[in-house]
Structure formats: structure tokens, C-alpha cells
Amino acid sequence: MKDDAYSLILAAIEAGTYRPGDRLVESELAERFGVSRTPVREALQRLETQAMLVRDGRSLIVGSLDHNQLAELYVVRAELEALAARLAARHATPEEVRVLAQMVAEDQKAIGDPEFLARANRRFHHQLHLASHNRYLVQQLDLVHRTMALMAKTSLAAEGRSEMALSEHKNIVDAIAAGDGDAADAALRQHISMAWETRLKLEANNDHG
């Protein structure tokens, strides 16, 4: 059950049920997820060692990322995901490419629903990681994307960003389908660059809002 409690709490953070700054109480989590307090306590300790949770006095709260941490995270994400895209262009099966293309087509129908698209975006990127057929890269990218759950708001909520992001996803898939590693790498870097630019604008608006 230990992993179950961990997975349930982590999923709740990723889904935005618990947001940066929210206090997590052992007894409430045990009741909510229908597990005993011991696996919840162990899961909270594990999340704390991963810096997903931070201590605030005697309480544990969901962590958050400052500007410098975000900037560093996007640098690592761009390098690792570009490598995943390059490897996917070489190793992805025709079925994997079709799944990625279908995801992009399906997600077009959800434009205007940033919360749904944020979940769909995570699924797309995870599928892309798997298509690299490199387990060590997938592990590192899982860690990066887990940390991204600590961002307070999805960049897809910004006006016009959803349409642009899906267009960028299509460019990535097209390059992978063509077996063009250089183009896949470039398309992925462009995608991450635009997402980071959007997040900087959101930050600036919040600072002056």
C-alpha cells in the first residue's frame, strides 16, 4: 500500500487538487484515500525527500518553484526532451507514431479547456518519452515532469497558447513520423522555448497584477 499512497498523493498534486502552499494533513489524506496513516506518513516522507513537499514549522506543505528553479528546470527539460524526440525519430514504431498523431487530433477538440489540455499535454509528452525507447531517459524525464507539477498554473491557460502548443505538437510528430531526428529535436526545442516564454509573460502579469 505504501506505493499506492505515494501515487495517490502525487497524482492529486499533479492534478492541482493540492496546489503549491497547501498544507497536507496525514489524517485527512488517510481518510480521503481510504488508506491507513502509516503508508501515508511514509509517502509524505518520500515526497519530502524529493522536494515535492517542504516543511513549514511542524506541517508539510506542497512545494513551489521560484523563478531561478523554473529557469533551470526548463533548460534541463529542453535538453532531455529534445534528445527524446531525436531518439523517437529513430526508434518509434509506426503504432507509437499513430498514437501520438491521434493524441494531437483529439486534443484539438478540447481547445478552450486548459485544465483538460494540461492533463492531455502530460500524456502526450509521456508518450513521446516512451517512444524514445530509452528507459534511463524516461526515468529522468519523469522526474522533471513530476517537479513541473509544482508550477502554480499551466502555461496553456494563457490566451492563444493552447492552439500554438498543439500546432507545435503536430510539428514534433510530423518530424518523428518522417524519421528526421534533427527536425524533431528543433521542433521540440521550439515548443519548450515558446512554453517558457509564455510562462515568463504569466509571471510578469502576476507580478504587476
MDAnalysis code that builds the backbone (N, CA, C; Angstrom):
import MDAnalysis as mda
import numpy as np

u = mda.Universe.empty(627, n_residues=209, atom_resindex=np.repeat(np.arange(209), 3), trajectory=True)
u.add_TopologyAttr("name", ["N", "CA", "C"] * 209)
u.add_TopologyAttr("resid", np.arange(1, 210))
u.add_TopologyAttr("resname", ["MET", "LYS", "ASP", "ASP", "ALA", "TYR", "SER", "LEU", "ILE", "LEU", "ALA", "ALA", "ILE", "GLU", "ALA", "GLY", "THR", "TYR", "ARG", "PRO", "GLY", "ASP", "ARG", "LEU", "VAL", "GLU", "SER", "GLU", "LEU", "ALA", "GLU", "ARG", "PHE", "GLY", "VAL", "SER", "ARG", "THR", "PRO", "VAL", "ARG", "GLU", "ALA", "LEU", "GLN", "ARG", "LEU", "GLU", "THR", "GLN", "ALA", "MET", "LEU", "VAL", "ARG", "ASP", "GLY", "ARG", "SER", "LEU", "ILE", "VAL", "GLY", "SER", "LEU", "ASP", "HIS", "ASN", "GLN", "LEU", "ALA", "GLU", "LEU", "TYR", "VAL", "VAL", "ARG", "ALA", "GLU", "LEU", "GLU", "ALA", "LEU", "ALA", "ALA", "ARG", "LEU", "ALA", "ALA", "ARG", "HIS", "ALA", "THR", "PRO", "GLU", "GLU", "VAL", "ARG", "VAL", "LEU", "ALA", "GLN", "MET", "VAL", "ALA", "GLU", "ASP", "GLN", "LYS", "ALA", "ILE", "GLY", "ASP", "PRO", "GLU", "PHE", "LEU", "ALA", "ARG", "ALA", "ASN", "ARG", "ARG", "PHE", "HIS", "HIS", "GLN", "LEU", "HIS", "LEU", "ALA", "SER", "HIS", "ASN", "ARG", "TYR", "LEU", "VAL", "GLN", "GLN", "LEU", "ASP", "LEU", "VAL", "HIS", "ARG", "THR", "MET", "ALA", "LEU", "MET", "ALA", "LYS", "THR", "SER", "LEU", "ALA", "ALA", "GLU", "GLY", "ARG", "SER", "GLU", "MET", "ALA", "LEU", "SER", "GLU", "HIS", "LYS", "ASN", "ILE", "VAL", "ASP", "ALA", "ILE", "ALA", "ALA", "GLY", "ASP", "GLY", "ASP", "ALA", "ALA", "ASP", "ALA", "ALA", "LEU", "ARG", "GLN", "HIS", "ILE", "SER", "MET", "ALA", "TRP", "GLU", "THR", "ARG", "LEU", "LYS", "LEU", "GLU", "ALA", "ASN", "ASN", "ASP", "HIS", "GLY"])
u.atoms.positions = np.array([
    [0.823, -1.215, 0.000],
    [0.000, 0.000, 0.000],
    [0.854, 1.261, 0.000],
    [2.131, 1.113, 0.384],
    [2.987, 2.288, 0.510],
    [3.057, 3.053, -0.813],
    [3.298, 2.311, -1.905],
    [3.387, 2.950, -3.214],
    [2.047, 3.530, -3.625],
    [0.968, 2.854, -3.233],
    [-0.364, 3.346, -3.570],
    [-0.597, 4.729, -2.965],
    [-0.282, 4.879, -1.690],
    [-0.475, 6.166, -1.010],
    [0.382, 7.239, -1.686],
    [1.615, 6.884, -1.991],
    [2.524, 7.815, -2.674],
    [1.948, 8.235, -4.029],
    [1.519, 7.245, -4.803],
    [0.983, 7.525, -6.146],
    [-0.278, 8.374, -6.079],
    [-1.126, 8.090, -5.105],
    [-2.384, 8.829, -4.967],
    [-2.136, 10.291, -4.608],
    [-1.223, 10.522, -3.674],
    [-0.922, 11.903, -3.259],
    [-0.237, 12.650, -4.396],
    [0.720, 11.987, -5.054],
    [1.429, 12.607, -6.179],
    [0.452, 12.966, -7.299],
    [-0.472, 12.052, -7.610],
    [-1.465, 12.307, -8.664],
    [-2.342, 13.500, -8.295],
    [-2.671, 13.622, -7.009],
    [-3.509, 14.739, -6.561],
    [-2.770, 16.072, -6.701],
    [-1.455, 16.048, -6.466],
    [-0.648, 17.269, -6.654],
    [-0.580, 17.608, -8.146],
    [-0.345, 16.583, -8.969],
    [-0.245, 16.806, -10.419],
    [-1.559, 17.307, -11.000],
    [-2.675, 16.843, -10.433],
    [-3.995, 17.249, -10.931],
    [-4.407, 18.627, -10.426],
    [-3.608, 19.182, -9.485],
    [-3.952, 20.504, -8.956],
    [-4.947, 20.458, -7.810],
    [-5.273, 19.237, -7.329],
    [-6.150, 19.120, -6.156],
    [-5.467, 19.779, -4.968],
    [-4.169, 19.523, -4.847],
    [-3.341, 20.218, -3.856],
    [-2.380, 21.113, -4.628],
    [-2.375, 22.377, -4.274],
    [-1.568, 23.352, -5.011],
    [-0.399, 23.831, -4.151],
    [0.617, 24.450, -4.786],
    [1.743, 24.974, -4.009],
    [1.263, 25.821, -2.829],
    [1.806, 25.495, -1.650],
    [1.427, 26.222, -0.433],
    [0.347, 25.535, 0.378],
    [-0.348, 24.567, -0.222],
    [-1.396, 23.845, 0.506],
    [-0.765, 22.929, 1.557],
    [-1.402, 22.887, 2.741],
    [-0.926, 22.038, 3.833],
    [-1.504, 20.631, 3.688],
    [-0.658, 19.621, 3.837],
    [-1.120, 18.237, 3.759],
    [-1.154, 17.642, 5.164],
    [-2.323, 17.165, 5.558],
    [-2.516, 16.614, 6.900],
    [-2.690, 15.105, 6.794],
    [-1.852, 14.397, 7.536],
    [-1.806, 12.932, 7.460],
    [-3.178, 12.272, 7.621],
    [-3.908, 12.682, 8.653],
    [-5.201, 12.041, 8.942],
    [-6.215, 12.301, 7.830],
    [-6.208, 13.535, 7.284],
    [-7.146, 13.874, 6.201],
    [-6.833, 13.078, 4.938],
    [-5.533, 12.917, 4.640],
    [-5.122, 12.158, 3.450],
    [-5.510, 10.690, 3.594],
    [-5.306, 10.137, 4.786],
    [-5.648, 8.730, 5.033],
    [-7.144, 8.508, 4.812],
    [-7.940, 9.459, 5.317],
    [-9.398, 9.342, 5.159],
    [-9.809, 9.503, 3.699],
    [-9.238, 10.507, 3.043],
    [-9.605, 10.793, 1.646],
    [-9.303, 9.602, 0.738],
    [-8.148, 8.987, 0.924],
    [-7.728, 7.919, 0.012],
    [-8.054, 6.520, 0.536],
    [-8.621, 6.461, 1.729],
    [-9.037, 5.162, 2.262],
    [-7.872, 4.239, 2.569],
    [-6.770, 4.824, 3.059],
    [-5.616, 4.010, 3.461],
    [-5.264, 4.347, 4.907],
    [-4.460, 3.480, 5.522],
    [-4.089, 3.745, 6.912],
    [-3.028, 4.844, 6.965],
    [-2.784, 5.348, 8.181],
    [-1.899, 6.509, 8.312],
    [-0.423, 6.163, 8.096],
    [-0.053, 4.923, 8.362],
    [1.374, 4.563, 8.221],
    [1.871, 4.713, 6.782],
    [1.183, 4.135, 5.779],
    [1.668, 4.350, 4.395],
    [1.587, 5.818, 3.968],
    [0.603, 6.551, 4.506],
    [0.516, 7.988, 4.192],
    [1.737, 8.707, 4.751],
    [2.099, 8.380, 5.988],
    [3.274, 9.016, 6.616],
    [4.532, 8.719, 5.808],
    [4.685, 7.456, 5.380],
    [5.865, 7.069, 4.592],
    [5.865, 7.766, 3.229],
    [4.675, 7.905, 2.629],
    [4.564, 8.593, 1.331],
    [4.937, 10.066, 1.471],
    [4.496, 10.692, 2.554],
    [4.815, 12.106, 2.788],
    [6.318, 12.298, 2.986],
    [6.941, 11.370, 3.710],
    [8.391, 11.451, 3.912],
    [9.122, 11.319, 2.574],
    [8.637, 10.403, 1.742],
    [9.255, 10.199, 0.418],
    [9.101, 11.450, -0.451],
    [7.921, 12.051, -0.428],
    [7.679, 13.270, -1.213],
    [8.510, 14.438, -0.684],
    [8.761, 14.438, 0.620],
    [9.603, 15.496, 1.197],
    [11.046, 15.335, 0.731],
    [11.543, 14.092, 0.693],
    [12.928, 13.889, 0.238],
    [13.080, 14.249, -1.241],
    [11.975, 14.180, -1.997],
    [12.004, 14.539, -3.423],
    [11.734, 16.033, -3.633],
    [11.591, 16.777, -2.523],
    [11.344, 18.230, -2.550],
    [9.985, 18.594, -3.153],
    [9.089, 17.589, -3.238],
    [7.716, 17.893, -3.657],
    [6.958, 18.561, -2.510],
    [7.349, 18.214, -1.289],
    [6.774, 18.812, -0.088],
    [7.890, 19.476, 0.701],
    [7.560, 20.573, 1.388],
    [8.544, 21.252, 2.229],
    [7.943, 21.455, 3.619],
    [8.817, 21.540, 4.611],
    [8.357, 21.673, 5.988],
    [8.096, 23.143, 6.311],
    [6.967, 23.377, 6.956],
    [6.604, 24.724, 7.401],
    [6.240, 24.600, 8.876],
    [7.244, 24.804, 9.734],
    [7.028, 24.511, 11.144],
    [6.896, 23.009, 11.304],
    [5.771, 22.571, 11.872],
    [5.546, 21.129, 12.043],
    [4.729, 20.555, 10.888],
    [4.301, 21.419, 9.991],
    [3.446, 20.971, 8.886],
    [4.256, 20.716, 7.616],
    [3.656, 19.936, 6.726],
    [4.221, 19.749, 5.397],
    [3.302, 20.442, 4.393],
    [3.890, 21.259, 3.536],
    [3.093, 21.932, 2.509],
    [3.645, 21.571, 1.134],
    [2.779, 21.680, 0.132],
    [3.203, 21.427, -1.245],
    [4.228, 22.495, -1.634],
    [5.343, 22.055, -2.187],
    [6.417, 22.976, -2.538],
    [6.051, 23.870, -3.710],
    [6.892, 24.850, -3.952],
    [6.697, 25.725, -5.119],
    [8.069, 26.014, -5.716],
    [8.065, 26.531, -6.923],
    [9.317, 26.803, -7.622],
    [9.500, 28.304, -7.779],
    [10.686, 28.809, -7.414],
    [10.949, 30.229, -7.647],
    [11.425, 30.417, -9.090],
    [11.660, 31.656, -9.461],
    [11.999, 31.961, -10.856],
    [13.251, 31.210, -11.308],
    [14.279, 31.199, -10.468],
    [15.535, 30.543, -10.851],
    [15.362, 29.036, -11.005],
    [14.591, 28.425, -10.108],
    [14.336, 26.984, -10.216],
    [13.584, 26.665, -11.506],
    [12.610, 27.510, -11.833],
    [11.855, 27.318, -13.072],
    [12.773, 27.405, -14.286],
    [13.629, 28.426, -14.295],
    [14.547, 28.628, -15.426],
    [15.453, 27.409, -15.586],
    [15.992, 26.903, -14.473],
    [16.877, 25.740, -14.519],
    [16.126, 24.505, -15.002],
    [14.883, 24.365, -14.545],
    [14.063, 23.212, -14.925],
    [13.801, 23.211, -16.431],
    [13.496, 24.387, -16.994],
    [13.217, 24.465, -18.426],
    [14.453, 24.176, -19.269],
    [15.637, 24.559, -18.784],
    [16.881, 24.244, -19.501],
    [17.061, 22.733, -19.593],
    [16.904, 22.059, -18.444],
    [17.064, 20.597, -18.408],
    [15.986, 19.927, -19.245],
    [14.764, 20.428, -19.125],
    [13.655, 19.840, -19.870],
    [13.900, 19.932, -21.380],
    [14.349, 21.096, -21.835],
    [14.587, 21.282, -23.273],
    [15.629, 20.287, -23.787],
    [16.726, 20.113, -23.030],
    [17.794, 19.209, -23.480],
    [17.320, 17.755, -23.496],
    [16.664, 17.332, -22.404],
    [16.257, 15.928, -22.305],
    [15.134, 15.593, -23.281],
    [14.163, 16.503, -23.410],
    [13.041, 16.217, -24.318],
    [13.480, 16.277, -25.777],
    [14.408, 17.165, -26.084],
    [14.929, 17.217, -27.462],
    [15.626, 15.905, -27.800],
    [16.354, 15.357, -26.824],
    [17.001, 14.052, -27.032],
    [15.935, 12.966, -27.221],
    [14.868, 13.024, -26.422],
    [13.783, 12.039, -26.558],
    [13.164, 12.118, -27.957],
    [12.941, 13.322, -28.439],
    [12.351, 13.491, -29.774],
    [13.283, 12.956, -30.855],
    [14.581, 13.230, -30.701],
    [15.579, 12.753, -31.672],
    [15.606, 11.217, -31.691],
    [15.583, 10.610, -30.499],
    [15.597, 9.147, -30.409],
    [14.293, 8.548, -30.920],
    [13.175, 9.241, -30.656],
    [11.878, 8.753, -31.134],
    [11.848, 8.727, -32.656],
    [12.481, 9.719, -33.289],
    [12.519, 9.750, -34.761],
    [13.250, 8.523, -35.297],
    [14.155, 7.998, -34.479],
    [14.946, 6.833, -34.895],
    [14.271, 5.517, -34.514],
    [13.618, 5.490, -33.338],
    [13.197, 4.208, -32.770],
    [11.684, 3.999, -32.650],
    [10.879, 5.051, -32.783],
    [9.433, 4.900, -32.582],
    [8.845, 3.933, -33.600],
    [7.941, 3.075, -33.143],
    [7.254, 2.161, -34.047],
    [6.151, 2.928, -34.784],
    [5.683, 2.407, -35.927],
    [4.566, 3.072, -36.626],
    [3.344, 3.234, -35.731],
    [3.106, 2.249, -34.841],
    [1.960, 2.336, -33.938],
    [2.120, 3.495, -32.954],
    [3.336, 3.664, -32.439],
    [3.591, 4.765, -31.493],
    [3.398, 6.119, -32.170],
    [3.851, 6.231, -33.402],
    [3.682, 7.487, -34.144],
    [2.192, 7.773, -34.357],
    [1.433, 6.731, -34.678],
    [-0.014, 6.913, -34.893],
    [-0.708, 7.359, -33.601],
    [-0.304, 6.786, -32.478],
    [-0.893, 7.172, -31.186],
    [-0.614, 8.649, -30.902],
    [0.623, 9.082, -31.136],
    [0.972, 10.491, -30.926],
    [0.128, 11.403, -31.824],
    [-0.017, 11.012, -33.091],
    [-0.814, 11.812, -34.031],
    [-2.278, 11.862, -33.612],
    [-2.786, 10.726, -33.129],
    [-4.188, 10.687, -32.672],
    [-4.394, 11.576, -31.451],
    [-3.401, 11.599, -30.568],
    [-3.486, 12.467, -29.383],
    [-3.621, 13.923, -29.796],
    [-2.796, 14.351, -30.737],
    [-2.846, 15.743, -31.211],
    [-4.226, 16.047, -31.807],
    [-4.735, 15.127, -32.629],
    [-6.043, 15.331, -33.268],
    [-7.159, 15.410, -32.223],
    [-7.104, 14.515, -31.221],
    [-8.128, 14.504, -30.171],
    [-8.075, 15.777, -29.335],
    [-6.861, 16.221, -29.030],
    [-6.699, 17.386, -28.155],
    [-7.206, 18.669, -28.800],
    [-7.257, 18.685, -30.147],
    [-7.802, 19.853, -30.850],
    [-9.236, 20.141, -30.393],
    [-9.962, 19.069, -30.054],
    [-11.371, 19.217, -29.664],
    [-11.523, 19.848, -28.288],
    [-10.432, 19.887, -27.527],
    [-10.506, 20.379, -26.145],
    [-9.984, 21.810, -25.997],
    [-9.707, 22.466, -27.115],
    [-9.228, 23.853, -27.033],
    [-10.267, 24.691, -26.295],
    [-9.784, 25.474, -25.336],
    [-10.701, 26.254, -24.507],
    [-10.895, 25.650, -23.126],
    [-10.311, 24.459, -22.917],
    [-10.385, 23.794, -21.612],
    [-8.954, 23.547, -21.128],
    [-8.309, 24.578, -20.532],
    [-6.884, 24.465, -20.186],
    [-6.569, 23.357, -19.191],
    [-7.496, 23.075, -18.270],
    [-7.231, 22.024, -17.281],
    [-7.160, 20.653, -17.961],
    [-8.115, 20.395, -18.868],
    [-8.092, 19.131, -19.613],
    [-6.833, 19.060, -20.474],
    [-6.520, 20.164, -21.138],
    [-5.352, 20.175, -22.031],
    [-4.050, 19.998, -21.256],
    [-4.008, 20.484, -20.024],
    [-2.804, 20.295, -19.200],
    [-2.581, 18.808, -18.944],
    [-3.666, 18.081, -18.653],
    [-3.557, 16.625, -18.447],
    [-3.181, 15.934, -19.763],
    [-3.846, 16.362, -20.859],
    [-3.560, 15.774, -22.177],
    [-2.111, 16.044, -22.576],
    [-1.609, 17.217, -22.217],
    [-0.232, 17.599, -22.526],
    [0.748, 16.670, -21.812],
    [0.462, 16.362, -20.541],
    [1.329, 15.440, -19.798],
    [1.326, 14.055, -20.452],
    [0.126, 13.619, -20.882],
    [0.029, 12.304, -21.539],
    [0.836, 12.278, -22.837],
    [0.710, 13.353, -23.627],
    [1.429, 13.432, -24.901],
    [2.931, 13.359, -24.675],
    [3.412, 14.177, -23.742],
    [4.858, 14.205, -23.515],
    [5.354, 12.863, -22.968],
    [4.566, 12.222, -22.105],
    [4.980, 10.924, -21.576],
    [5.038, 9.888, -22.707],
    [4.075, 9.921, -23.593],
    [4.065, 9.002, -24.736],
    [5.283, 9.243, -25.633],
    [5.629, 10.505, -25.807],
    [6.817, 10.871, -26.582],
    [8.074, 10.312, -25.908],
    [8.146, 10.432, -24.577],
    [9.311, 9.899, -23.853],
    [9.433, 8.396, -24.090],
    [8.306, 7.682, -23.987],
    [8.325, 6.225, -24.176],
    [8.788, 5.858, -25.579],
    [8.424, 6.683, -26.550],
    [8.786, 6.410, -27.951],
    [10.291, 6.543, -28.191],
    [11.015, 7.127, -27.219],
    [12.483, 7.217, -27.350],
    [13.132, 5.854, -27.154],
    [12.408, 4.935, -26.502],
    [12.913, 3.585, -26.207],
    [14.231, 3.637, -25.440],
    [14.319, 4.587, -24.499],
    [15.493, 4.670, -23.620],
    [14.997, 4.820, -22.189],
    [15.079, 3.729, -21.432],
    [14.463, 3.707, -20.092],
    [15.081, 4.734, -19.150],
    [16.386, 5.001, -19.302],
    [17.050, 5.941, -18.390],
    [16.600, 7.371, -18.668],
    [16.406, 7.666, -19.935],
    [15.899, 8.982, -20.313],
    [14.458, 9.153, -19.819],
    [13.656, 8.108, -19.948],
    [12.263, 8.159, -19.473],
    [12.236, 8.433, -17.969],
    [13.121, 7.781, -17.211],
    [13.188, 7.991, -15.756],
    [13.517, 9.441, -15.432],
    [14.499, 10.001, -16.121],
    [14.899, 11.388, -15.856],
    [13.781, 12.363, -16.214],
    [13.102, 12.087, -17.316],
    [12.012, 12.969, -17.731],
    [10.804, 12.845, -16.805],
    [10.574, 11.658, -16.244],
    [9.511, 11.505, -15.238],
    [9.790, 12.422, -14.054],
    [11.049, 12.480, -13.635],
    [11.443, 13.339, -12.513],
    [11.211, 14.812, -12.855],
    [11.615, 15.214, -14.064],
    [11.418, 16.605, -14.500],
    [9.932, 16.954, -14.513],
    [9.117, 16.079, -15.077],
    [7.689, 16.377, -15.191],
    [6.983, 16.317, -13.839],
    [7.502, 15.472, -12.936],
    [6.947, 15.441, -11.573],
    [7.190, 16.802, -10.914],
    [8.393, 17.333, -11.068],
    [8.726, 18.628, -10.483],
    [7.878, 19.741, -11.100],
    [7.538, 19.592, -12.377],
    [6.719, 20.612, -13.047],
    [5.322, 20.724, -12.448],
    [4.899, 19.688, -11.705],
    [3.590, 19.746, -11.034],
    [3.564, 20.842, -9.976],
    [4.746, 21.336, -9.569],
    [4.815, 22.384, -8.548],
    [4.630, 23.778, -9.138],
    [4.414, 23.869, -10.435],
    [4.123, 25.168, -11.038],
    [2.656, 25.483, -10.778],
    [2.420, 26.698, -10.325],
    [1.087, 27.040, -9.825],
    [0.013, 27.008, -10.908],
    [0.397, 27.298, -12.148],
    [-0.614, 27.432, -13.195],
    [-0.063, 26.916, -14.517],
    [-0.899, 26.280, -15.299],
    [-0.446, 25.797, -16.605],
    [-0.284, 26.965, -17.584],
    [0.794, 26.922, -18.368],
    [1.008, 27.964, -19.381],
    [-0.054, 27.867, -20.473],
    [-0.751, 26.716, -20.530],
    [-1.796, 26.534, -21.550],
    [-3.019, 27.410, -21.264],
    [-3.068, 28.002, -20.057],
    [-4.187, 28.880, -19.717],
    [-4.048, 30.253, -20.387],
    [-2.832, 30.568, -20.848],
    [-2.611, 31.870, -21.488],
    [-3.360, 31.932, -22.818],
    [-3.852, 33.105, -23.135],
    [-4.670, 33.270, -24.350],
    [-3.903, 32.862, -25.607],
    [-4.493, 31.976, -26.385],
    [-3.900, 31.559, -27.652],
    [-2.833, 30.487, -27.535],
    [-2.415, 30.168, -26.286],
    [-1.300, 29.226, -26.122],
    [-1.706, 27.797, -26.493],
    [-2.954, 27.420, -26.201],
    [-3.400, 26.049, -26.485],
    [-3.252, 25.713, -27.967],
    [-3.755, 26.621, -28.818],
    [-3.699, 26.385, -30.268],
    [-2.247, 26.283, -30.741],
    [-1.396, 27.195, -30.214],
    [0.019, 27.180, -30.618],
    [0.706, 25.895, -30.166],
    [0.421, 25.482, -28.923],
    [1.066, 24.289, -28.378],
    [0.700, 23.051, -29.193],
    [-0.577, 22.941, -29.584],
    [-0.999, 21.777, -30.367],
    [-0.379, 21.804, -31.762],
    [-0.229, 22.989, -32.313],
    [0.446, 23.116, -33.607],
    [1.908, 22.670, -33.483],
    [2.539, 23.041, -32.373],
    [3.926, 22.636, -32.120],
    [4.005, 21.119, -31.916],
    [3.033, 20.550, -31.205],
    [2.987, 19.091, -31.034],
    [2.919, 18.399, -32.402],
    [2.086, 18.940, -33.293],
    [1.940, 18.347, -34.626],
    [3.270, 18.390, -35.381],
    [3.999, 19.506, -35.262],
    [5.303, 19.618, -35.931],
    [6.279, 18.563, -35.416],
    [6.232, 18.315, -34.095],
    [7.112, 17.306, -33.492],
    [6.769, 15.921, -34.040],
    [5.475, 15.605, -34.049],
    [5.026, 14.289, -34.519],
    [5.360, 14.101, -36.000],
    [5.157, 15.149, -36.798],
    [5.465, 15.059, -38.232],
    [6.945, 14.733, -38.454],
    [7.811, 15.370, -37.658],
    [9.255, 15.134, -37.802],
    [9.609, 13.707, -37.375],
    [8.976, 13.234, -36.300],
    [9.231, 11.862, -35.839],
    [8.754, 10.865, -36.898],
    [7.558, 11.126, -37.444],
    [6.988, 10.240, -38.473],
    [7.899, 10.170, -39.699],
    [8.562, 11.287, -40.001],
    [9.462, 11.339, -41.160],
    [10.837, 10.739, -40.854],
    [11.044, 10.375, -39.570],
    [12.343, 9.823, -39.183],
    [13.451, 10.853, -39.202],
    [13.089, 12.128, -39.063],
    [14.054, 13.230, -39.152],
    [14.417, 13.701, -37.732],
    [15.509, 13.147, -37.206],
    [15.926, 13.462, -35.844],
    [16.251, 14.928, -35.633],
    [16.927, 15.544, -36.607],
    [17.284, 16.965, -36.474],
    [16.030, 17.833, -36.385],
    [15.059, 17.545, -37.242],
    [13.820, 18.336, -37.254],
    [13.024, 18.101, -35.977],
    [13.004, 16.869, -35.484],
    [12.280, 16.551, -34.249],
    [12.900, 17.287, -33.070],
    [14.225, 17.274, -33.018],
    [14.972, 17.989, -31.978],
    [14.633, 19.479, -32.027],
    [14.702, 20.066, -33.215],
    [14.451, 21.503, -33.374],
    [13.002, 21.859, -33.020],
    [12.057, 21.031, -33.448],
    [10.640, 21.293, -33.182],
    [10.345, 21.221, -31.686],
    [10.994, 20.273, -31.012],
    [10.784, 20.124, -29.570],
    [11.372, 21.317, -28.828],
    [12.577, 21.748, -29.218],
    [13.202, 22.909, -28.565],
    [12.356, 24.165, -28.767],
    [11.800, 24.326, -29.959],
    [10.932, 25.471, -30.229],
    [9.703, 25.435, -29.326],
    [9.144, 24.240, -29.148],
    [7.965, 24.042, -28.302],
    [8.261, 24.456, -26.858],
    [9.383, 23.995, -26.313],
    [9.734, 24.302, -24.924],
    [10.049, 25.795, -24.783],
    [10.717, 26.353, -25.784],
    [11.046, 27.779, -25.761],
    [9.772, 28.631, -25.706],
    [8.778, 28.268, -26.503],
    [7.520, 29.026, -26.514],
    [6.769, 28.870, -25.190],
    [6.815, 27.661, -24.610],
    [6.163, 27.436, -23.321],
    [6.824, 28.278, -22.228],
    [8.151, 28.360, -22.261],
    [8.898, 29.142, -21.269],
    [8.609, 30.632, -21.445],
    [8.569, 31.077, -22.694],
    [8.250, 32.486, -22.967],
    [6.857, 32.840, -22.439],
    [5.905, 31.931, -22.652],
    [4.536, 32.146, -22.164],
    [4.524, 32.225, -20.643],
    [5.278, 31.346, -20.000],
    [5.316, 31.345, -18.532],
    [5.945, 32.628, -17.998],
    [6.964, 33.135, -18.663],
    [7.579, 34.403, -18.251],
    [6.571, 35.545, -18.331],
    [5.745, 35.522, -19.383],
    [4.712, 36.561, -19.524],
    [3.678, 36.445, -18.407],
    [3.287, 35.200, -18.088],
    [2.327, 34.990, -16.989],
    [2.904, 35.510, -15.673],
    [4.196, 35.213, -15.443],
    [4.877, 35.688, -14.228],
    [4.875, 37.205, -14.166],
    [5.194, 37.837, -15.300],
    [5.266, 39.296, -15.349],
    [3.885, 39.897, -15.055],
    [2.843, 39.297, -15.623],
    [1.480, 39.791, -15.392],
    [1.074, 39.617, -13.924],
    [1.466, 38.510, -13.329],
    [1.148, 38.284, -11.918],
    [1.867, 39.269, -11.023],
    [3.127, 39.569, -11.389],
    [3.914, 40.499, -10.576],
    [3.317, 41.903, -10.591],
    [2.666, 42.242, -11.718],
    [2.120, 43.599, -11.857],
    [0.612, 43.634, -11.725],
    [0.025, 42.449, -11.422],
    [-1.414, 42.347, -11.367],
    [-1.990, 42.822, -10.051],
])
